[in-house]
Structures are given as structure tokens and as C-alpha cells.
Amino acid sequence: MKKFLEYTADQKRALIAIALGAISISTFLFFASKGEAVEAPPIKIVESVPTKMLLVHVAGLVKKPGVYPVLEGSRVVDAIAAAGGAKKGVDLSQINLARKVVDGEQIYLGEKRAVKSAGTSSFRGTVYVNRATASQFDSLPGVGPVIAKRIVDYRNTNGPFVDIADLQKVAGIGPKSFEKIKNRLSL
């Protein structure tokens, strides 16, 4: 305070003006920086929906055949991966890898890719409609390569057959054709 009294009148006015300017700027900034209250968006609480587990039997030419749990909505490719993947040289073109799996289903990976010789197929055993290859269907009497491919395509698109009689839903297989081949068919 002693030093303030030693300042001249002009110096005292300058100091008061600087102090008032600083106070004015501080007051302006204080009121200008107060924003409006904005309501925060509501927080959505997502309840975890328990995911249903399906059991799928993966068999055939996979590295670790067996029954595997997969999540609902899983695809055939996921079930095969759970079984360690397909063995080397297996032809995966005969199965729809993008189809969703069903609880209790069996996914069977067929035969290894083989060189087909000219002429008819020599396969004479039982044809399992849910896992047979086109060449095995082709071995049936009255079923050629075109109808055999239709059967495999139908199965890949619509899923496994529930009954062997469902084979008649495939274009080209009527009641007469079915009667000729039904003795060699099985699920």
C-alpha cells in the first residue's frame, strides 16, 4: 500500500483501469462460458439374451468327427470348423456351406474327390439321401447326372430330407421313378 501511494495520479488511474478491464473480461468470460443445460441422451440398457446352443453331429471326412455345440444361427461351415475342418482333398462343392444348421442335424462330408472314369458309376450300395454325392445318385436306375445334380442342389437349398419319399419333390423324380429306386434309398 505504501508503494501505491508513491505512484503519480496518472499511474494510479492506469492501474485502476487495468484492474477494472481484467475484472470486466473475467466477468464476460464467466457468463459467456456457461452453456445451456443439454439433456444427455438416455442410456440404453441391453439385456443379454441367452444364446441357444445347438448340437450338431459332424461326420465323414472331417479331422475330428463327433457331436459339437454351435450357436443358434451358425452355418454348416461353422460346424465343420468345430470338427477341425475337412480332411485334405475332400470335395466341399457337394454341400451348401452357407446353410444354417438345425439342432440334432447330422452333417456328413462325403467322399474324397475321385477321378471319374467314362461310363456308368460302379456304386451299387445303399444311397443315403442326406449325404450321397451326385455320382452316387447317378448310380440309381433311371437317374442320370442331370437329375442327380438336381437332387444335390435341392438338398443343399432346402436342407436334409425328412423322409425318403420327399425325394419326389425334386423335378424329374415322379412316383414311377421313385418306385424303381426306393429299395436302394435310406436316410
MOHUDA-V892204 format. One record per residue. N is the residue number from 0. BURIAL is + if it has 24 or more other C-alpha atoms within 12 Angstrom, else -. Layout:
BEGIN
N:BURIAL ; N:BURIAL
END
This chain:
BEGIN
0:- ; 1:- ; 2:- ; 3:- ; 4:- ; 5:- ; 6:- ; 7:- ; 8:- ; 9:- ; 10:- ; 11:- ; 12:- ; 13:- ; 14:- ; 15:- ; 16:- ; 17:- ; 18:- ; 19:- ; 20:- ; 21:- ; 22:- ; 23:- ; 24:- ; 25:- ; 26:- ; 27:- ; 28:- ; 29:- ; 30:- ; 31:- ; 32:- ; 33:- ; 34:- ; 35:- ; 36:- ; 37:- ; 38:- ; 39:- ; 40:- ; 41:- ; 42:- ; 43:- ; 44:- ; 45:- ; 46:- ; 47:- ; 48:- ; 49:- ; 50:- ; 51:- ; 52:- ; 53:+ ; 54:- ; 55:+ ; 56:+ ; 57:+ ; 58:+ ; 59:+ ; 60:+ ; 61:+ ; 62:- ; 63:- ; 64:+ ; 65:+ ; 66:- ; 67:+ ; 68:+ ; 69:+ ; 70:- ; 71:- ; 72:- ; 73:+ ; 74:+ ; 75:+ ; 76:+ ; 77:+ ; 78:+ ; 79:+ ; 80:+ ; 81:+ ; 82:+ ; 83:- ; 84:+ ; 85:+ ; 86:- ; 87:- ; 88:- ; 89:- ; 90:+ ; 91:+ ; 92:- ; 93:+ ; 94:+ ; 95:+ ; 96:+ ; 97:- ; 98:- ; 99:+ ; 100:+ ; 101:+ ; 102:+ ; 103:- ; 104:+ ; 105:+ ; 106:+ ; 107:+ ; 108:+ ; 109:+ ; 110:+ ; 111:- ; 112:- ; 113:- ; 114:- ; 115:- ; 116:- ; 117:- ; 118:- ; 119:- ; 120:- ; 121:- ; 122:- ; 123:- ; 124:- ; 125:- ; 126:+ ; 127:+ ; 128:+ ; 129:+ ; 130:+ ; 131:+ ; 132:+ ; 133:+ ; 134:+ ; 135:+ ; 136:+ ; 137:+ ; 138:+ ; 139:+ ; 140:+ ; 141:- ; 142:+ ; 143:- ; 144:- ; 145:- ; 146:+ ; 147:+ ; 148:+ ; 149:+ ; 150:+ ; 151:+ ; 152:+ ; 153:+ ; 154:+ ; 155:+ ; 156:- ; 157:+ ; 158:+ ; 159:+ ; 160:+ ; 161:- ; 162:- ; 163:+ ; 164:- ; 165:+ ; 166:+ ; 167:+ ; 168:- ; 169:+ ; 170:- ; 171:- ; 172:+ ; 173:- ; 174:- ; 175:- ; 176:- ; 177:+ ; 178:- ; 179:- ; 180:+ ; 181:+ ; 182:- ; 183:- ; 184:+ ; 185:- ; 186:-
END
